């Protein structure tokens, strides 16, 4: 299956951190910007709450610090890393949260002084190593790599690696500084929807049509009989119990129930912590399939457990 590349675009005018607009006291304070796109999150520095995203803090102590990003939605996993905040410049963290560690990813931009006053350097560090780096259309390199003698100004770079999301961004580098770009590449979702432009093989299409016209077995039909308002019949003698989420709605601790496995599934309701729901015998990508009210739904296995009736 051909997977579609996912491109993200983030224009970072890093030289702006030297201007009065950022209000950093040169050589005394450091700045931090954290972007989490459409996933609101809380940011902690060295264990202390800082603020919610998106944020820019301009009066932080220079040095090494531990940054932790905790999404408000408990379906998403937190992220923790160490960054170096240098005096007079802004360190930028742009992060994409996910429900599985391998699908989380993002970029950290740090800057440090170099001996040259006229040129710049750009360093790339990736997880995993060996990603293909293209900077300003130059010859491809493999990470980790430091590219010297870079002319200051706005440049574009691209990072690619098979089975991972592509990172494609514009940056503006400043004379006399090395920009360190640390990238955690997110794995492409193997369950992603097939590219609409990809032709479905004829034999696969015929099999699909045949399956649609075939009368379902009697026992399967019985499971779908919900007209009387009864819940779906469980194919298992087990239950799924909702465990603590620290996520509250209307004073109740709850967990989102989705129509498909994964945080991208549409919310169909809220399951209360401590309640038990019939387990439908399917676990997929860290999600349990349950009978929820009169529907089938999915809950994250991170906040649920299977128990016997």
C-alpha positions as CSV (number, residue, x, y, z in Angstrom):
1,X,0.0,0.0,0.0
2,X,1.3,3.4,-1.0
3,X,1.3,5.7,2.0
4,X,0.8,9.4,1.5
5,X,3.6,11.6,2.8
6,X,2.6,14.0,5.5
7,X,4.1,17.4,5.2
8,X,4.0,20.1,7.9
9,X,5.0,23.7,7.4
10,X,6.2,25.9,10.1
11,X,7.9,29.3,9.4
12,X,10.3,30.2,12.2
13,X,11.8,33.6,12.0
14,X,14.5,32.8,14.6
15,X,16.3,36.1,14.1
16,X,13.4,37.8,15.7
17,X,14.6,36.6,19.1
18,X,17.3,39.1,19.0
19,X,14.9,42.0,18.5
20,X,12.9,44.0,21.0
21,X,9.7,42.3,20.1
22,X,10.7,39.3,22.1
23,X,11.9,41.4,25.0
24,X,14.7,39.1,26.0
25,X,17.4,40.6,28.2
26,X,20.5,39.8,26.2
27,X,23.0,37.5,28.1
28,X,20.8,37.3,31.2
29,X,17.5,35.6,30.3
30,X,16.4,32.9,27.9
31,X,13.2,32.3,26.0
32,X,11.1,29.2,25.3
33,X,8.2,28.7,22.8
34,X,6.1,25.6,22.8
35,X,3.6,24.8,20.0
36,X,1.3,21.7,20.1
37,X,-1.0,22.6,17.2
38,X,-4.6,21.5,17.8
39,X,-3.9,19.5,21.0
40,X,-4.1,21.9,24.0
41,X,-1.4,20.9,26.6
42,X,0.2,21.9,29.8
43,X,3.9,22.6,29.9
44,X,6.2,21.9,32.9
45,X,9.8,23.0,33.3
46,X,11.9,21.0,35.8
47,X,8.6,19.7,37.3
48,X,7.1,23.1,37.8
49,X,4.0,24.2,35.9
50,X,4.8,26.9,33.3
51,X,1.7,27.5,31.2
52,X,-0.7,26.1,28.6
53,X,0.1,25.9,24.9
54,X,0.7,27.8,22.8
55,X,3.1,29.7,24.9
56,X,6.1,32.0,24.8
57,X,8.1,32.6,28.0
58,X,10.8,35.2,27.9
59,X,12.4,35.3,31.3
60,X,13.7,31.9,32.0
61,X,17.1,31.0,33.5
62,X,19.7,29.8,30.9
63,X,21.0,26.3,31.1
64,X,19.7,22.7,30.7
65,X,16.1,22.1,31.7
66,X,13.6,19.2,31.5
67,X,10.5,20.1,29.5
68,X,7.3,18.0,29.9
69,X,4.3,18.4,27.6
70,X,1.0,16.9,29.0
71,X,-2.0,17.0,26.7
72,X,-5.3,17.8,28.3
73,X,-7.0,14.9,26.5
74,X,-5.9,11.7,28.4
75,X,-6.1,9.7,25.2
76,X,-2.8,11.4,24.2
77,X,0.5,10.5,25.7
78,X,2.8,13.1,27.5
79,X,6.3,13.9,26.2
80,X,9.4,14.8,28.2
81,X,12.8,15.9,26.9
82,X,15.8,18.0,27.9
83,X,16.6,21.3,26.2
84,X,19.3,23.9,26.5
85,X,18.1,27.4,26.9
86,X,20.8,29.9,25.9
87,X,21.0,33.5,27.0
88,X,19.3,36.1,24.7
89,X,17.8,33.5,22.3
90,X,14.5,31.7,21.9
91,X,14.3,27.9,21.9
92,X,11.3,26.6,20.0
93,X,9.6,23.2,20.5
94,X,6.9,22.2,18.1
95,X,5.3,18.9,19.0
96,X,2.6,16.5,17.6
97,X,1.0,14.4,20.3
98,X,-0.4,10.9,19.6
99,X,-1.9,7.9,21.4
100,X,1.0,5.7,20.6
101,X,4.7,6.5,21.3
102,X,5.9,5.7,17.8
103,X,3.3,8.1,16.2
104,X,4.4,11.1,18.3
105,X,6.9,13.5,16.7
106,X,8.2,17.0,16.6
107,X,11.1,19.4,16.2
108,X,13.2,21.3,18.7
109,X,15.1,24.4,17.5
110,X,18.1,25.5,19.6
111,X,20.8,28.1,18.9
112,X,24.3,28.6,20.1
113,X,27.1,31.0,19.2
114,X,30.0,30.0,16.9
115,X,33.3,31.7,16.2
116,X,32.4,33.0,12.8
117,X,30.5,36.3,12.7
118,X,29.6,36.2,9.0
119,X,28.3,32.7,8.4
120,X,26.0,30.2,10.1
121,X,25.9,26.5,10.8
122,X,22.9,24.1,10.8
123,X,23.1,20.8,12.7
124,X,20.5,18.0,12.3
125,X,19.9,15.3,14.8
126,X,17.1,12.8,14.2
127,X,15.5,9.9,16.0
128,X,16.0,7.4,14.4
129,X,19.4,8.1,12.8
130,X,20.0,7.9,9.1
131,X,17.3,10.2,7.9
132,X,17.9,11.9,4.5
133,X,18.5,15.7,5.0
134,X,18.1,18.3,2.2
135,X,19.0,21.9,3.1
136,X,18.3,24.7,0.6
137,X,18.4,22.3,-2.3
138,X,22.0,21.2,-1.6
139,X,23.3,17.7,-1.9
140,X,21.6,15.2,0.4
141,X,23.1,14.3,3.7
142,X,22.4,11.7,6.3
143,X,21.7,12.5,10.0
144,X,23.3,13.2,12.3
145,X,25.2,16.0,10.4
146,X,26.4,19.5,10.8
147,X,26.4,21.7,7.7
148,X,29.0,24.5,8.0
149,X,29.4,27.8,6.1
150,X,25.7,28.4,5.7
151,X,24.8,31.8,4.4
152,X,22.4,33.7,6.8
153,X,18.8,34.1,5.7
154,X,15.7,32.2,5.1
155,X,16.2,28.5,4.1
156,X,14.1,25.5,3.5
157,X,14.9,22.0,4.7
158,X,13.3,18.5,4.3
159,X,13.8,15.4,6.3
160,X,12.6,12.0,4.9
161,X,12.8,8.4,6.0
162,X,10.8,5.5,4.7
163,X,7.8,4.6,6.8
164,X,8.0,8.0,8.7
165,X,6.3,11.3,8.3
166,X,8.2,13.8,6.2
167,X,9.3,17.1,8.0
168,X,9.4,20.0,5.6
169,X,10.0,23.5,7.1
170,X,11.3,27.0,6.5
171,X,13.8,28.5,8.9
172,X,15.8,31.8,9.1
173,X,19.3,31.4,10.4
174,X,21.4,34.2,11.9
175,X,25.0,35.1,11.3
176,X,27.4,33.9,14.1
177,X,25.1,31.2,15.3
178,X,24.6,27.4,14.9
179,X,21.0,26.3,14.7
180,X,20.6,22.8,16.2
181,X,17.5,21.0,14.8
182,X,16.5,18.0,16.8
183,X,13.8,15.9,15.2
184,X,11.8,13.0,16.5
185,X,10.2,11.4,13.4
186,X,6.7,10.0,13.8
187,X,5.9,6.7,12.2
188,X,3.2,6.7,9.5
189,X,0.0,5.1,10.6
190,X,-0.2,1.6,9.0
191,X,-4.0,1.8,9.3
192,X,-4.2,5.1,7.4
193,X,-6.9,5.3,4.8
194,X,-5.8,4.2,1.3
195,X,-4.9,7.1,-0.9
196,X,-8.1,7.9,-2.9
197,X,-6.1,8.2,-6.0
198,X,-4.9,4.6,-5.7
199,X,-6.8,2.2,-7.8
200,X,-8.3,-0.8,-5.9
201,X,-7.4,-4.1,-7.6
202,X,-10.3,-5.6,-9.5
203,X,-10.2,-8.9,-7.6
204,X,-10.3,-7.0,-4.3
205,X,-13.2,-5.0,-5.5
206,X,-15.1,-8.1,-6.5
207,X,-14.4,-9.7,-3.2
208,X,-15.8,-6.6,-1.5
209,X,-19.0,-6.7,-3.6
210,X,-19.4,-10.4,-2.9
211,X,-19.1,-9.8,0.8
212,X,-21.8,-7.1,0.7
213,X,-24.3,-9.3,-1.0
214,X,-23.7,-12.4,1.0
215,X,-26.4,-13.0,3.7
216,X,-24.7,-12.9,7.2
217,X,-24.8,-15.9,9.4
218,X,-27.7,-16.2,11.8
219,X,-25.6,-15.7,14.9
220,X,-24.1,-12.5,13.4
221,X,-27.5,-11.2,12.6
222,X,-28.5,-11.8,16.2
223,X,-25.7,-9.6,17.4
224,X,-27.0,-6.7,15.3
225,X,-30.6,-6.9,16.6
226,X,-30.8,-3.7,18.6
227,X,-34.3,-2.5,17.6
228,X,-35.7,-3.3,21.0
229,X,-33.2,-1.0,22.7
230,X,-31.0,-3.8,24.0
231,X,-27.3,-3.4,23.9
232,X,-25.2,-5.3,21.4
233,X,-24.6,-8.9,22.4
234,X,-21.1,-9.5,23.7
235,X,-19.0,-12.2,22.0
236,X,-17.0,-12.5,25.1
237,X,-17.6,-13.4,28.8
238,X,-15.4,-10.5,29.8
239,X,-16.0,-6.9,30.7
240,X,-13.9,-3.7,30.2
241,X,-13.6,-1.6,33.3
242,X,-12.7,2.1,32.9
243,X,-9.8,3.1,35.1
244,X,-8.7,6.6,36.3
245,X,-8.1,9.2,33.6
246,X,-8.0,12.5,35.6
247,X,-10.2,13.9,32.8
248,X,-13.5,15.4,34.1
249,X,-16.7,16.5,32.5
250,X,-19.6,18.0,34.5
251,X,-17.9,16.9,37.7
252,X,-17.5,13.2,36.6
253,X,-14.2,11.5,35.8
254,X,-14.7,10.0,32.3
255,X,-13.0,8.5,29.2
256,X,-13.9,9.3,25.6
257,X,-15.6,6.5,23.6
258,X,-14.8,6.7,19.9
259,X,-16.4,5.1,16.8
260,X,-13.0,3.8,15.6
261,X,-9.7,2.8,17.3
262,X,-7.4,5.8,17.7
263,X,-7.7,9.4,18.8
264,X,-8.8,10.4,15.3
265,X,-12.1,8.4,15.8
266,X,-15.2,10.5,16.4
267,X,-16.4,10.7,19.9
268,X,-19.7,8.9,20.5
269,X,-20.0,9.3,24.2
270,X,-18.2,9.4,27.6
271,X,-17.7,6.3,29.8
272,X,-17.6,6.9,33.5
273,X,-14.5,5.8,35.4
274,X,-15.3,2.7,37.4
275,X,-18.1,1.5,35.2
276,X,-17.9,-1.8,33.3
277,X,-18.9,-2.4,29.7
278,X,-19.3,-5.7,27.7
279,X,-16.0,-6.5,25.9
280,X,-16.6,-7.4,22.3
281,X,-13.4,-9.5,22.1
282,X,-11.3,-7.2,19.8
283,X,-8.2,-5.3,20.7
284,X,-6.6,-3.1,18.0
285,X,-3.6,-0.7,18.2
286,X,-4.0,-0.3,22.0
287,X,-7.8,0.1,21.9
288,X,-10.6,-2.2,23.3
289,X,-13.9,-2.7,21.4
290,X,-16.9,-2.5,23.8
291,X,-20.7,-2.4,23.7
292,X,-21.5,1.2,24.7
293,X,-25.2,2.0,25.2
294,X,-26.8,0.7,21.9
295,X,-23.6,1.1,19.9
296,X,-20.2,-0.4,19.4
297,X,-17.4,1.8,20.6
298,X,-13.6,1.9,21.3
299,X,-11.8,3.0,24.4
300,X,-8.0,3.4,25.0
301,X,-6.4,0.4,26.7
302,X,-4.2,2.9,28.6
303,X,-7.3,3.8,30.7
304,X,-9.2,0.5,30.8
305,X,-8.7,-3.1,31.8
306,X,-10.3,-6.4,30.9
307,X,-11.9,-8.3,33.7
308,X,-14.0,-11.5,34.0
309,X,-17.7,-11.2,34.6
